[in-house]
Amino acid sequence: MMLEKYKYRLCPFTNVTQHERENRWNSYQGVLGVWSYWTYSEDFSKFDKGVYDGGESCGTSFRSVSVRHLCGTRSYIANVSEPVTCHYEISFYSPLFCHDVFTDVIHSLDLDGQKVFLKADWEYSRGFLTLKGLQSDKKAILKQLGCIKDEIKFKSLDECEMAYTGKHAQYEDLDRKYEELKEVLSDNGLIPPHT
């Protein structure tokens, strides 16, 4: 999608990129985010937004994107906004999201997970579970299956700094590999040379 001076590309469940349309020596091309996880509706029955994080650095943080998947007759990006600097929101339409197989969480679960989801829904519909209980049961299933990331809580500043050091080392390694890949692509004429 072309929006003002940028072109956006969404490769579902892979990454989101932004390309400045101006032809100048330092025009921006970069990764806004890499597929990371889903957010869910309030009762955890539907996928809500796809989150792409860990994009290129932006000041003291990294770029990220929340993608709302919507039903449409063709696949296209309808809207891009940047409500907070370096954190983007995209509306993506596709025929895939018109069918509940792709929008309802239950279809992504194995048979045992489906049974627990259906049991929780039945208990909620009969008043045996509150909305909070329904959310808790479904969230526990999704955590067990690795579909929801646990919040990281540190017991001390040292523990936080150790985790940061490890993540920073991973970032440095990926950044080095990225620069090497750009050089190979440039050397082979697949992207413009970097100055």
BAFI-3210 file (N, C-alpha, C; in Angstrom, 3 decimals, decimal comma, padded with zeros to 6 digits):
// residues 195
n [1|2|3|4|5|6|7|8|9|10|11|12|13|14|15|16|17|18|19|20|21|22|23|24|25|26|27|28|29|30|31|32|33|34|35|36|37|38|39|40|41|42|43|44|45|46|47|48|49|50|51|52|53|54|55|56|57|58|59|60|61|62|63|64|65|66|67|68|69|70|71|72|73|74|75|76|77|78|79|80|81|82|83|84|85|86|87|88|89|90|91|92|93|94|95|96|97|98|99|100|101|102|103|104|105|106|107|108|109|110|111|112|113|114|115|116|117|118|119|120|121|122|123|124|125|126|127|128|129|130|131|132|133|134|135|136|137|138|139|140|141|142|143|144|145|146|147|148|149|150|151|152|153|154|155|156|157|158|159|160|161|162|163|164|165|166|167|168|169|170|171|172|173|174|175|176|177|178|179|180|181|182|183|184|185|186|187|188|189|190|191|192|193|194|195]
n.u [000,839|000,528|001,145|001,014|004,239|005,312|005,689|004,083|004,583|003,094|003,787|001,997|002,216|004,938|006,586|006,566|007,198|008,592|008,944|010,489|009,289|010,583|013,264|016,229|019,506|019,579|017,140|014,549|014,355|013,027|012,491|009,534|008,463|008,525|006,766|005,178|003,157|-000,340|-003,025|-006,018|-009,658|-011,904|-013,063|-011,370|-012,101|-011,783|-009,271|-007,614|-005,667|-002,704|000,573|003,520|006,705|009,956|011,146|013,223|015,614|014,566|015,155|015,186|013,866|012,288|010,825|007,354|004,348|000,814|-001,541|-004,717|-006,824|-009,136|-012,291|-012,452|-012,955|-010,710|-007,117|-005,531|-003,860|-005,546|-005,347|-002,922|-001,540|000,214|000,008|001,571|004,900|006,877|005,387|003,114|-000,172|-002,110|-004,698|-005,749|-007,190|-008,695|-009,919|-009,487|-010,019|-012,717|-013,845|-014,697|-012,876|-010,412|-010,560|-011,601|-010,422|-010,691|-010,488|-007,816|-006,828|-005,814|-007,660|-008,087|-007,681|-009,778|-011,970|-011,742|-012,024|-014,669|-016,050|-015,587|-016,938|-019,561|-019,981|-019,844|-022,051|-024,106|-023,954|-022,203|-019,631|-018,002|-017,393|-014,748|-013,780|-014,132|-012,360|-009,972|-009,766|-009,584|-007,365|-005,403|-005,292|-004,373|-001,902|-000,632|-000,386|001,464|000,657|000,294|002,333|004,139|004,289|007,315|008,867|011,095|013,166|015,138|017,282|019,737|019,091|017,417|019,240|021,012|019,338|018,806|021,380|021,834|019,762|020,518|022,947|021,982|020,549|022,662|024,046|022,093|021,809|024,348|024,309|022,207|023,310|025,370|023,860|022,534|024,746|025,517|023,210|023,307|025,793|025,105|023,361|020,703|019,583|019,812|023,157|024,726|025,653]
n.v [-001,175|002,220|005,079|008,375|009,294|006,778|003,269|000,335|-003,026|-006,061|-009,177|-011,718|-013,211|-013,186|-010,670|-007,009|-004,329|-001,097|001,330|004,135|006,317|008,309|008,969|009,185|009,611|008,622|007,312|005,830|002,409|-000,312|-002,804|-002,967|-004,680|-008,078|-011,132|-012,034|-012,619|-013,335|-011,186|-011,372|-011,566|-010,250|-012,467|-014,451|-015,988|-015,295|-014,404|-011,334|-009,090|-009,285|-009,246|-007,722|-007,465|-006,184|-004,742|-002,529|-000,439|002,449|005,291|004,896|002,506|-000,209|-000,603|-001,491|-003,295|-003,480|-005,541|-005,505|-007,968|-008,272|-009,051|-009,208|-008,715|-009,002|-009,241|-006,718|-003,789|-001,466|000,733|002,640|003,680|005,711|005,822|006,149|007,190|005,263|002,979|001,190|000,864|-001,293|-001,898|-004,777|-006,363|-009,384|-012,236|-014,543|-013,990|-013,977|-016,270|-018,415|-020,398|-019,270|-017,180|-017,865|-018,947|-021,562|-023,320|-023,543|-025,130|-028,283|-031,412|-031,936|-029,373|-028,031|-029,289|-028,421|-025,671|-025,575|-026,651|-024,657|-022,524|-023,564|-023,798|-021,091|-020,083|-021,231|-020,007|-020,945|-020,125|-017,007|-014,103|-013,429|-015,878|-017,465|-016,160|-016,626|-019,461|-019,974|-018,451|-019,796|-022,224|-021,347|-020,302|-022,638|-023,943|-022,363|-020,119|-017,643|-015,145|-015,100|-012,532|-010,914|-010,815|-009,364|-010,125|-008,579|-005,753|-006,575|-009,062|-008,222|-006,679|-008,686|-010,196|-008,239|-007,847|-010,337|-010,349|-008,089|-008,926|-010,907|-009,276|-007,719|-009,719|-010,499|-008,060|-007,771|-009,965|-009,136|-006,810|-008,042|-009,561|-007,511|-006,427|-008,541|-008,684|-006,153|-006,284|-008,071|-006,667|-006,547|-004,809|-001,234|000,179|000,780|003,739]
n.w [000,000|-000,811|000,965|001,546|001,660|001,828|001,138|002,063|003,030|003,801|004,865|005,678|008,861|008,791|008,227|008,409|006,280|005,474|002,984|001,795|-000,655|-002,038|-004,215|-003,132|-001,797|000,851|001,391|003,351|004,124|005,670|008,274|009,953|011,790|013,020|012,744|015,761|017,852|018,679|019,706|021,634|021,546|024,083|025,430|024,667|022,460|019,826|017,420|017,691|017,092|015,124|016,226|015,358|016,224|017,333|015,272|013,274|015,011|016,834|018,023|021,418|021,469|019,664|016,435|015,987|015,063|015,057|013,664|012,419|011,391|008,855|007,240|003,744|000,166|-001,315|-000,851|000,914|002,215|004,055|005,700|007,427|010,429|012,824|015,850|018,101|018,231|016,130|016,546|014,917|013,405|011,482|009,134|007,698|005,024|003,901|002,072|003,513|006,178|006,367|007,061|009,716|010,398|010,226|011,986|014,463|017,544|018,481|016,318|015,882|017,803|019,297|019,626|022,402|023,512|022,247|023,435|026,116|025,737|024,717|026,899|028,823|027,584|027,645|030,430|031,081|029,643|031,074|033,462|035,360|035,316|035,634|033,515|033,980|034,965|032,673|030,924|032,303|032,264|029,463|028,792|030,239|028,838|026,338|027,105|027,969|025,542|024,367|023,021|024,111|025,342|028,361|030,793|031,502|034,545|036,695|039,486|040,479|039,812|038,824|037,677|035,627|034,135|033,318|031,645|029,726|028,682|027,479|025,517|024,105|023,031|021,310|019,573|018,498|017,113|015,221|013,892|012,782|010,994|009,371|008,176|006,744|004,962|003,552|002,275|000,573|-001,035|-002,182|-003,518|-005,491|-007,008|-006,241|-004,432|-003,959|-003,791|-000,619|001,051]
ca.u [000,000|001,217|000,521|001,828|005,544|005,814|005,049|004,090|004,390|002,769|003,877|001,316|002,909|006,373|007,075|005,999|008,282|008,240|009,904|010,266|009,102|011,502|014,557|017,332|020,619|019,375|015,720|014,377|013,799|013,303|011,537|008,769|008,248|008,561|005,644|005,496|002,073|-001,705|-003,826|-007,295|-010,859|-012,050|-013,345|-010,358|-012,676|-011,374|-008,012|-007,896|-004,629|-001,403|001,605|004,825|007,597|011,381|011,565|014,475|015,685|013,904|015,477|015,552|013,076|012,263|009,547|006,416|003,101|-000,369|-002,311|-006,092|-007,192|-010,555|-012,867|-012,512|-013,079|-009,353|-006,108|-004,897|-003,725|-006,482|-005,018|-001,731|-001,413|001,327|-000,536|002,711|006,096|007,512|004,442|002,166|-001,376|-002,494|-005,927|-005,460|-008,383|-008,437|-011,002|-009,175|-010,571|-014,174|-014,258|-014,388|-011,726|-009,228|-010,759|-011,953|-009,289|-010,945|-010,057|-006,360|-006,471|-005,970|-008,953|-008,194|-007,857|-011,135|-012,908|-011,664|-012,629|-016,127|-016,540|-015,576|-018,051|-020,812|-020,102|-020,132|-023,423|-025,031|-023,777|-021,292|-018,390|-018,106|-016,555|-013,366|-013,444|-014,006|-011,099|-008,878|-009,656|-009,110|-006,002|-004,531|-005,129|-003,521|-000,531|-000,097|-000,050|002,498|000,054|000,348|003,613|004,094|004,985|008,593|009,007|012,417|013,229|016,135|017,866|020,797|018,443|016,965|020,423|021,523|018,428|019,037|022,680|021,634|018,952|021,306|023,907|021,221|020,270|023,913|024,322|021,142|022,125|025,538|023,869|021,399|024,227|026,051|022,886|022,359|025,943|025,419|022,154|023,820|026,847|024,464|022,459|019,300|019,155|020,786|024,331|024,650|026,778]
ca.v [000,000|003,503|006,046|009,580|009,088|005,433|002,057|-000,669|-004,420|-006,989|-010,600|-012,261|-014,142|-013,104|-009,349|-005,793|-003,439|000,252|001,802|005,525|006,374|009,283|008,452|010,016|008,754|007,990|007,009|004,793|001,089|-001,078|-003,744|-002,381|-005,715|-009,485|-011,827|-012,416|-013,303|-012,846|-010,738|-012,070|-010,864|-010,234|-013,810|-015,345|-016,881|-014,868|-013,696|-009,909|-008,451|-009,922|-008,310|-007,857|-006,580|-006,376|-004,090|-001,780|000,466|003,737|005,975|003,974|001,271|-000,835|-000,449|-002,608|-003,118|-004,279|-005,700|-005,989|-008,775|-008,053|-009,715|-008,403|-009,502|-009,219|-008,974|-005,411|-002,928|-000,352|001,890|002,579|004,848|005,671|006,539|006,448|007,158|003,964|001,883|001,351|000,044|-001,549|-002,655|-005,667|-007,086|-010,573|-013,231|-015,551|-013,631|-014,010|-017,618|-018,610|-021,294|-018,433|-016,121|-018,434|-019,599|-022,995|-024,099|-023,687|-025,989|-029,722|-031,899|-031,733|-027,943|-027,686|-029,773|-027,537|-024,397|-025,754|-026,835|-023,335|-021,769|-024,137|-023,392|-019,654|-019,864|-021,725|-019,211|-021,591|-019,346|-015,579|-013,743|-013,510|-017,300|-017,908|-015,604|-017,304|-020,830|-019,961|-017,917|-020,873|-023,174|-020,721|-020,240|-024,003|-024,272|-021,445|-019,087|-016,369|-014,924|-014,681|-011,288|-011,140|-010,042|-009,559|-010,001|-007,574|-004,998|-007,417|-010,065|-007,472|-006,312|-009,909|-010,512|-007,226|-008,129|-011,481|-009,917|-007,143|-009,732|-011,508|-008,194|-007,383|-010,806|-010,381|-006,843|-008,083|-010,835|-008,298|-005,978|-008,933|-009,904|-006,322|-006,297|-009,568|-008,262|-004,988|-006,760|-008,802|-005,759|-006,757|-003,579|-000,177|000,178|001,619|004,676]
ca.w [000,000|-000,837|001,855|001,540|001,028|002,124|000,634|003,122|002,618|004,881|004,544|006,862|009,742|008,538|008,630|007,817|005,893|005,041|001,993|001,418|-002,104|-002,625|-004,662|-002,670|-001,373|002,159|001,600|004,380|003,850|006,868|008,857|011,055|012,786|012,631|013,394|017,123|018,560|018,560|020,841|021,544|021,980|025,544|025,956|024,078|021,465|018,489|017,275|017,571|016,286|015,020|016,654|014,726|016,982|017,072|014,039|013,367|016,158|016,667|019,271|022,497|021,392|018,349|015,746|016,108|014,321|015,377|012,428|012,589|010,229|008,604|006,078|002,529|-001,070|-001,813|000,187|000,781|003,385|003,869|006,516|008,275|011,297|013,765|017,001|018,961|017,395|015,847|016,809|013,829|013,357|010,088|008,860|006,577|004,586|003,092|002,108|004,529|007,478|006,294|007,482|011,137|010,566|010,362|012,977|015,759|018,199|018,693|015,149|015,895|018,939|019,121|020,113|023,853|023,735|021,821|024,458|027,280|025,322|024,636|028,273|029,457|026,990|028,155|031,832|031,107|029,158|032,106|034,669|036,305|035,245|035,325|032,376|034,469|035,006|031,283|030,432|032,994|031,734|028,078|028,789|030,724|027,730|025,326|027,659|027,964|024,160|023,900|022,169|024,816|026,009|029,760|031,096|032,170|035,772|037,266|040,942|040,846|038,714|038,250|036,834|034,451|033,347|032,687|030,538|028,699|028,065|026,585|024,373|023,323|022,277|020,209|018,632|017,805|016,179|014,119|013,160|011,987|009,895|008,495|007,399|005,796|003,929|002,715|001,439|-000,478|-001,956|-002,902|-004,420|-006,589|-007,709|-005,866|-003,762|-004,252|-002,917|000,578|001,135]
c.u [000,888|000,458|001,466|003,174|006,117|005,014|005,182|003,862|004,150|002,872|003,282|002,124|004,407|006,907|006,286|007,172|007,728|009,342|009,547|010,245|010,051|012,802|015,626|018,367|020,362|017,905|015,594|013,754|014,062|012,169|010,854|008,524|008,270|007,464|006,046|004,364|000,726|-002,138|-005,211|-008,449|-011,003|-012,282|-012,419|-010,927|-012,222|-009,980|-008,355|-006,890|-003,391|-000,347|002,938|005,748|009,050|011,828|012,862|014,437|015,097|014,115|015,919|014,748|013,177|010,880|008,683|005,122|002,025|-001,206|-003,685|-006,466|-008,707|-010,995|-012,933|-012,571|-011,734|-008,375|-005,439|-004,801|-004,612|-006,046|-003,748|-001,729|-000,234|000,894|000,525|003,950|006,697|006,638|003,248|000,945|-001,803|-003,821|-005,672|-006,702|-007,969|-009,650|-010,751|-009,877|-012,090|-014,705|-013,808|-013,228|-010,459|-009,364|-011,049|-010,787|-009,480|-010,440|-008,544|-005,889|-006,569|-007,293|-009,130|-008,408|-009,252|-012,165|-012,919|-012,290|-014,150|-016,743|-016,612|-016,720|-019,391|-021,030|-020,430|-021,586|-024,470|-024,883|-022,879|-019,940|-018,733|-017,274|-015,083|-012,896|-013,249|-012,676|-009,913|-008,668|-009,063|-007,676|-005,014|-004,263|-004,156|-002,080|000,133|000,341|001,021|001,972|000,084|001,693|003,359|004,793|006,269|008,651|010,350|012,374|014,214|016,626|018,959|020,209|017,966|018,155|021,026|020,656|018,645|020,341|022,559|020,850|019,734|022,347|023,210|020,941|021,525|024,253|023,390|021,430|023,344|025,151|023,047|022,291|024,973|025,127|022,646|023,540|025,906|024,369|022,607|024,869|026,266|023,412|020,997|018,728|020,197|021,975|024,141|025,876|027,158]
c.v [001,243|004,463|007,215|009,259|007,698|004,351|001,022|-002,040|-005,253|-008,390|-011,305|-013,355|-014,218|-011,753|-008,226|-004,872|-002,098|000,725|003,237|005,604|007,358|008,620|009,447|009,093|008,061|007,680|005,793|003,526|000,273|-001,964|-003,054|-003,402|-007,095|-010,195|-012,310|-013,198|-012,671|-012,152|-011,323|-011,171|-011,022|-011,628|-014,880|-016,304|-016,535|-014,240|-012,220|-009,250|-009,341|-008,886|-008,698|-006,922|-006,872|-005,805|-003,325|-000,789|001,821|004,502|004,959|002,683|000,704|-000,660|-001,693|-002,257|-004,026|-004,329|-006,269|-006,690|-008,706|-008,761|-008,755|-009,283|-009,768|-008,878|-007,628|-004,712|-001,715|000,899|001,617|003,843|004,629|006,456|006,935|006,311|005,751|002,754|002,087|000,459|-000,055|-002,289|-003,452|-006,485|-008,280|-011,499|-014,312|-015,273|-013,498|-015,339|-017,862|-019,578|-020,477|-017,348|-016,655|-019,234|-021,116|-023,857|-024,305|-024,632|-027,460|-030,138|-031,678|-030,256|-027,492|-028,102|-028,842|-026,179|-024,503|-025,930|-025,485|-022,474|-022,245|-023,702|-021,902|-019,394|-020,309|-020,966|-019,840|-020,876|-017,885|-015,311|-013,845|-014,975|-017,873|-017,431|-016,358|-018,710|-020,839|-019,445|-018,992|-021,896|-022,597|-020,564|-021,604|-024,404|-023,353|-020,339|-017,703|-016,283|-014,541|-013,351|-011,635|-010,225|-010,387|-009,328|-008,931|-006,857|-005,818|-008,449|-009,419|-007,140|-007,527|-010,282|-009,536|-007,508|-009,285|-011,099|-008,963|-007,897|-010,411|-010,461|-007,857|-008,443|-010,724|-009,155|-007,067|-008,936|-010,051|-007,440|-006,818|-009,289|-008,715|-006,156|-007,300|-009,153|-007,078|-005,408|-007,470|-007,972|-005,902|-005,610|-002,511|-000,236|001,138|002,506|004,892]
c.w [000,000|000,068|001,993|000,894|001,272|001,419|001,743|002,508|003,857|004,327|005,764|007,554|009,469|008,994|007,968|007,510|005,421|004,102|001,628|-000,104|-002,782|-003,043|-004,261|-002,054|-000,046|002,440|002,528|003,795|005,101|007,311|010,033|012,151|012,166|013,414|014,787|017,783|018,235|019,842|020,592|021,958|023,493|026,130|025,368|023,030|020,045|018,534|017,066|016,641|016,233|015,369|016,008|015,492|016,649|015,748|014,254|014,520|015,798|017,965|020,311|022,469|019,981|017,739|015,960|015,387|014,912|014,109|012,773|011,288|010,051|007,327|004,904|001,302|-001,728|-000,685|-000,078|002,133|003,134|004,608|007,312|009,123|012,239|015,010|018,025|018,088|017,349|016,201|015,879|014,028|011,903|010,080|007,589|006,255|003,735|003,161|003,163|005,854|007,449|006,820|008,911|011,381|010,809|011,429|014,370|016,320|018,253|017,538|015,100|017,002|018,572|019,768|021,616|024,192|023,349|022,866|025,667|026,949|025,320|026,021|028,982|028,908|027,537|029,610|031,954|030,700|030,180|033,431|035,714|036,367|035,003|034,073|032,767|034,510|033,614|030,700|031,026|032,442|030,325|027,988|029,237|029,619|026,699|025,806|027,589|026,556|023,573|023,003|022,815|025,518|027,459|029,910|031,828|033,390|036,400|038,771|041,385|039,593|038,034|037,282|035,525|033,545|032,653|031,476|029,384|027,954|027,079|025,343|023,482|022,474|021,088|019,134|017,814|016,762|014,969|013,269|012,259|010,774|008,877|007,599|006,364|004,639|002,996|001,773|000,278|-001,509|-002,803|-003,928|-005,648|-007,323|-007,360|-005,065|-004,077|-003,312|-001,742|000,647|002,568]
res [m|m|l|e|k|y|k|y|r|l|c|p|f|t|n|v|t|q|h|e|r|e|n|r|w|n|s|y|q|g|v|l|g|v|w|s|y|w|t|y|s|e|d|f|s|k|f|d|k|g|v|y|d|g|g|e|s|c|g|t|s|f|r|s|v|s|v|r|h|l|c|g|t|r|s|y|i|a|n|v|s|e|p|v|t|c|h|y|e|i|s|f|y|s|p|l|f|c|h|d|v|f|t|d|v|i|h|s|l|d|l|d|g|q|k|v|f|l|k|a|d|w|e|y|s|r|g|f|l|t|l|k|g|l|q|s|d|k|k|a|i|l|k|q|l|g|c|i|k|d|e|i|k|f|k|s|l|d|e|c|e|m|a|y|t|g|k|h|a|q|y|e|d|l|d|r|k|y|e|e|l|k|e|v|l|s|d|n|g|l|i|p|p|h|t]
***
